[in-house]
């Protein structure tokens, strides 16, 4: 009898990414196709962008999917990454209770909205986790000219999903990426989008391969295979379809440059 050949050994790739790609359901939507096609198992570590970059810097991840352009620039300039590609974008929104005690509904700039929230000392819940969302929030406060503090300002160190749940329970405001917010409306949160469409709230995502010089354990070839797949036309089309059925529009807009 002829022997049956054993299946090819599954290889493993460590992906450090933002909580928004996980909490929105995007990774669950696209990764099975990559894993089936490549026989590469993707181990996802979903943390804030700052923590994801630290994992890359320390050689504890092979590839990063993140959203904090200035931090990404610094990461690349320091030589921690070897390949960086744009993947997709969406936007941040300011959400809060329908009662809108700060009176920000319909304002056209995030800076004006944050100023009114601070002036009224309306409760605001912050990620406080060095994530891309937290970095954007702090940039807005910087432009406002306020260092937020006091009982009205709650810094949690939590991911986006947890912060949205807390804001909903406490009738508070927060800054969220649109995708995670929309997915959580399906789970029953009653927060409303009060400020949107400010160009300052643009939210681009990039993928970065970690420098293989950080150690022989870095899976550089698998990281490059993942990047090539992520920015390929079929995968970009998948990203552009995610959320259309549930929300009538994609949660992320594909943005790779072939």
C-alpha positions as CSV (number, residue, x, y, z in Angstrom):
1,X,0.0,0.0,0.0
2,X,1.2,3.4,-0.8
3,X,1.6,5.8,2.1
4,X,-0.6,8.8,2.4
5,X,1.5,11.9,2.5
6,X,1.1,14.1,5.5
7,X,-0.4,17.6,5.0
8,X,2.1,20.4,4.9
9,X,2.9,21.7,8.3
10,X,0.9,24.8,9.3
11,X,3.0,27.9,9.8
12,X,2.1,30.6,12.2
13,X,2.2,34.4,11.9
14,X,1.8,36.8,14.8
15,X,-0.3,39.8,13.8
16,X,-0.4,42.7,16.3
17,X,-3.3,45.0,15.5
18,X,-5.7,47.6,16.8
19,X,-8.8,46.6,18.7
20,X,-11.0,48.2,16.0
21,X,-10.1,45.6,13.4
22,X,-11.0,42.9,15.9
23,X,-14.0,44.6,17.6
24,X,-15.6,45.5,14.3
25,X,-15.4,41.9,13.1
26,X,-13.2,42.7,10.1
27,X,-10.5,40.1,10.9
28,X,-13.1,37.4,11.4
29,X,-14.4,38.3,8.0
30,X,-11.2,38.3,6.0
31,X,-8.6,36.1,7.8
32,X,-10.2,32.7,7.2
33,X,-9.6,33.2,3.4
34,X,-5.9,34.0,3.9
35,X,-5.4,31.0,6.3
36,X,-7.1,28.6,4.0
37,X,-5.2,29.8,0.9
38,X,-1.8,30.0,2.5
39,X,-1.8,27.3,5.2
40,X,-0.6,30.1,7.6
41,X,-2.3,30.4,10.9
42,X,-2.6,34.0,12.0
43,X,-2.3,34.5,15.8
44,X,-4.0,37.9,16.5
45,X,-2.9,40.2,19.3
46,X,-5.5,42.9,19.5
47,X,-4.3,45.9,21.5
48,X,-4.0,49.7,21.1
49,X,-1.7,50.9,18.3
50,X,0.9,52.0,20.8
51,X,1.1,48.6,22.3
52,X,1.1,47.0,18.9
53,X,4.1,49.1,17.8
54,X,5.9,48.2,21.1
55,X,5.3,44.5,20.3
56,X,6.9,45.1,16.9
57,X,9.8,47.1,18.3
58,X,10.5,44.3,20.8
59,X,10.4,41.6,18.1
60,X,7.2,40.0,19.6
61,X,5.1,40.3,16.4
62,X,5.8,39.6,12.8
63,X,3.4,42.2,11.2
64,X,1.3,45.1,12.4
65,X,-2.1,46.4,11.2
66,X,-2.5,49.8,12.9
67,X,-3.8,53.4,12.6
68,X,-1.6,56.1,13.9
69,X,0.3,57.8,11.1
70,X,2.7,59.9,13.2
71,X,3.6,56.9,15.4
72,X,4.0,54.7,12.3
73,X,6.4,57.3,10.8
74,X,8.5,57.2,14.0
75,X,8.5,53.4,14.0
76,X,9.8,53.3,10.4
77,X,12.4,56.0,10.9
78,X,13.8,54.1,13.9
79,X,14.3,51.1,11.6
80,X,11.8,48.8,13.3
81,X,9.8,48.2,10.2
82,X,10.9,47.2,6.7
83,X,7.7,47.5,4.6
84,X,4.7,49.8,5.1
85,X,1.6,49.8,2.9
86,X,-1.7,51.7,3.1
87,X,-4.6,49.3,3.5
88,X,-7.9,51.1,4.2
89,X,-9.5,54.0,6.0
90,X,-12.6,55.1,7.7
91,X,-13.3,57.9,10.1
92,X,-13.6,58.8,13.8
93,X,-16.9,60.0,15.1
94,X,-17.9,61.7,18.4
95,X,-20.7,59.8,20.0
96,X,-22.9,60.5,23.0
97,X,-26.3,60.2,24.6
98,X,-29.4,61.5,22.8
99,X,-29.9,64.0,25.6
100,X,-26.6,65.7,24.5
101,X,-26.0,67.8,27.6
102,X,-23.0,69.5,26.1
103,X,-25.0,70.6,23.0
104,X,-22.6,69.4,20.4
105,X,-25.0,67.7,18.0
106,X,-24.4,68.9,14.4
107,X,-21.2,70.8,15.1
108,X,-18.8,70.6,12.2
109,X,-15.5,70.3,14.0
110,X,-14.2,67.9,16.6
111,X,-12.3,70.8,18.3
112,X,-15.4,72.8,18.9
113,X,-17.2,69.7,20.2
114,X,-14.5,68.8,22.6
115,X,-14.3,72.4,23.8
116,X,-18.0,72.4,24.6
117,X,-17.8,69.0,26.4
118,X,-15.0,70.4,28.6
119,X,-16.7,73.7,29.3
120,X,-19.9,71.9,30.4
121,X,-17.9,69.2,32.2
122,X,-20.1,66.6,30.6
123,X,-18.8,63.0,31.2
124,X,-16.2,61.9,28.6
125,X,-14.7,58.4,28.6
126,X,-11.2,58.0,27.1
127,X,-9.5,54.9,25.8
128,X,-6.4,56.0,27.7
129,X,-4.4,53.2,26.2
130,X,-2.0,54.8,23.7
131,X,-4.1,53.5,20.9
132,X,-4.5,55.2,17.5
133,X,-7.9,56.4,18.7
134,X,-6.4,57.7,22.0
135,X,-3.7,59.5,20.0
136,X,-6.3,61.2,17.9
137,X,-8.3,62.2,21.0
138,X,-5.3,63.7,22.6
139,X,-4.4,65.6,19.4
140,X,-7.9,67.2,19.5
141,X,-7.5,68.2,23.1
142,X,-4.1,69.7,22.2
143,X,-5.7,71.8,19.5
144,X,-8.4,72.9,21.9
145,X,-5.7,73.9,24.4
146,X,-7.0,71.8,27.3
147,X,-5.4,69.1,29.3
148,X,-8.5,67.1,30.2
149,X,-8.8,66.2,33.9
150,X,-11.3,66.2,36.6
151,X,-14.2,64.0,37.6
152,X,-15.9,64.4,34.3
153,X,-13.0,62.9,32.4
154,X,-12.5,59.1,32.8
155,X,-9.4,57.4,31.4
156,X,-10.0,53.7,31.2
157,X,-7.0,51.9,29.5
158,X,-9.6,49.8,27.7
159,X,-10.4,48.9,24.1
160,X,-13.0,50.5,22.0
161,X,-15.8,48.0,22.6
162,X,-15.4,48.3,26.3
163,X,-15.3,52.1,26.2
164,X,-18.5,52.3,24.1
165,X,-20.3,50.0,26.6
166,X,-19.1,52.2,29.5
167,X,-20.1,55.4,27.7
168,X,-23.5,53.9,27.0
169,X,-24.0,52.9,30.6
170,X,-22.9,56.2,32.0
171,X,-24.5,58.5,29.4
172,X,-21.1,59.8,28.4
173,X,-19.4,61.1,25.3
174,X,-16.5,59.3,23.6
175,X,-14.4,59.3,20.4
176,X,-14.8,56.1,18.4
177,X,-13.9,54.7,15.1
178,X,-17.1,54.5,13.0
179,X,-16.8,50.7,12.4
180,X,-16.7,49.6,16.0
181,X,-19.5,52.0,16.9
182,X,-21.8,50.7,14.2
183,X,-21.1,47.1,15.1
184,X,-22.0,47.9,18.7
185,X,-25.3,49.5,17.8
186,X,-26.3,46.0,16.7
187,X,-25.5,44.8,20.3
188,X,-27.8,47.4,21.8
189,X,-25.9,50.5,22.7
190,X,-28.0,53.7,22.3
191,X,-25.2,56.2,21.9
192,X,-25.7,58.4,18.8
193,X,-23.2,59.9,16.3
194,X,-23.3,63.6,17.2
195,X,-20.3,65.0,15.3
196,X,-18.9,63.5,12.0
197,X,-17.4,64.4,8.7
198,X,-14.6,66.6,10.0
199,X,-11.5,66.1,7.8
200,X,-9.5,66.1,11.0
201,X,-11.2,62.8,11.9
202,X,-9.8,60.9,8.9
203,X,-8.6,57.4,10.1
204,X,-6.1,55.6,7.8
205,X,-4.8,52.1,8.5
206,X,-1.4,50.7,7.5
207,X,0.2,47.3,7.5
208,X,3.9,47.1,8.5
209,X,6.3,44.2,8.4
210,X,8.6,44.0,11.4
211,X,12.4,44.2,10.7
212,X,13.6,40.6,10.5
213,X,17.0,41.7,12.1
214,X,15.2,41.6,15.4
215,X,15.7,37.9,15.5
216,X,15.6,34.6,13.6
217,X,12.1,34.0,15.0
218,X,10.6,36.9,13.0
219,X,8.6,35.3,10.1
220,X,9.6,37.8,7.5
221,X,8.4,35.7,4.5
222,X,5.0,35.0,6.1
223,X,4.7,38.7,7.0
224,X,5.3,39.7,3.3
225,X,2.9,37.1,2.1
226,X,0.3,38.5,4.4
227,X,0.9,42.1,3.2
228,X,0.8,41.0,-0.4
229,X,-2.5,39.3,0.2
230,X,-4.0,42.2,2.2
231,X,-3.3,44.8,-0.5
232,X,-4.3,42.5,-3.4
233,X,-7.3,43.4,-5.5
234,X,-9.5,40.5,-4.3
235,X,-8.8,41.2,-0.6
236,X,-9.4,44.9,-1.1
237,X,-12.7,44.1,-2.6
238,X,-13.6,41.9,0.4
239,X,-12.7,44.8,2.7
240,X,-15.0,47.1,0.6
241,X,-17.9,44.7,1.0
242,X,-17.6,44.3,4.8
243,X,-20.6,45.8,6.5
244,X,-22.6,46.7,3.4
245,X,-25.3,44.1,4.1
246,X,-25.8,45.2,7.7
247,X,-25.3,49.0,7.3
248,X,-25.7,49.8,3.6
249,X,-22.1,51.0,3.4
250,X,-18.7,49.5,4.0
251,X,-17.2,49.9,7.4
252,X,-13.7,50.4,5.9
253,X,-12.8,51.9,2.5
254,X,-10.0,50.0,0.7
255,X,-7.0,52.2,0.1
256,X,-4.0,50.2,-1.2
257,X,-2.0,51.5,-4.1
258,X,-1.3,48.6,-6.5
